[in-house]
Amino acid sequence: MALFRTEERGQPRSPGYRLFFKNEAGHYISPFHDIPLKVDSIENLFNMVVEVPRWTNAKMEIATKEPLNPIKPDIKDGKLRYVANIFPHKGYIWNYGALPQTWEDPRRKDKSTDCCGDDDPIDVCEIGSKVLSRGEVICVKILGILALIDQGETDWKLIAINVNDPEASKFHDIDDVKRYKPGYLEATLNWFRFYKVPDGKPENQFAFNGEFRNKAFALEVIKSTHECWKALLMKKCDGGAINCTNVQVCDSPFHCTQEEARSLVESVSSSLNKETNEEEQVWHFLGK
């Protein structure tokens, strides 16, 4: 039985859609704050919250500024956002999500990139063979990391694989991705470099000349972002608009009861809003 479940509120593909999380006991929780970062400290296995299944286009994200941080659509100018299909890819080329209990502090400059964080949990690209579902919480092995610089902010992209993938035992570090999935890292770099170009924006930039760092480096980045999250939850730093309401971090000043969490969820509209905007299924060819 899964340790975590989800509950939809609102109409899918509408601005009001929210996907809330529950624990095994059926109590509402925050996927940002209440799901443990680590599954196994010895083996360095981590929980990953899936926000976007592979080959889909809708930009979905943990709502860091809302109570209990449900998954919500990314919206710009009142419209849902979709990533463009850039030849030869369809949508996201991995299962995309985040590690819980991590935070890239926008007021803290990263020593290795010389840029501050992007104010979000750390992103994960899961490269296993299965297409996962939005809201799934899976256990992953960390293999490496890419440092995207997005409008002057550090936006780390972890490379990981589901521990239940049939080939997971082959993968231990970033070089194994090169060995067993040739071309995948190059495709990943190009995807992040170009995905905003169809919207009229410039190519993205990277630290380390776009080179992927290994597992050891990635684990240090995770450790650092986890420490930033702990400071956030204990009110030891300025979290800005981040909503830190949680149910299971008992010593946090933002802790709430199960009853309060239920009231927060029930205050969110569950009506079926018919105002949806469908993604435009076109393919972009970026010539040089």
Salt bridges, closest charged atoms under 4 A:
GLU7 OE2 - ARG9 NH1 3.69
GLU7 OE1 - LYS22 NZ 3.03
GLU61 OE2 - LYS72 NZ 3.21
GLU66 OE2 - ARG18 NH2 2.88
ASP74 OD2 - ARG81 NH1 2.99
ASP114 OD1 - LYS109 NZ 3.94
ASP119 OD2 - LYS65 NZ 3.73
ASP123 OD2 - LYS157 NZ 2.71
ASP150 OD1 - LYS196 NZ 2.86
ASP155 OD2 - LYS157 NZ 3.05
GLU167 OE2 - LYS170 NZ 3.34
ASP175 OD1 - LYS178 NZ 3.38
ASP176 OD1 - ARG179 NH1 2.54
GLU203 OE2 - LYS288 NZ 2.90
GLU211 OE1 - ARG213 NH1 3.49
GLU227 OE2 - LYS230 NZ 3.07
ASP238 OD2 - ARG107 NE 3.43
GLU278 OE2 - ARG13 NE 3.21
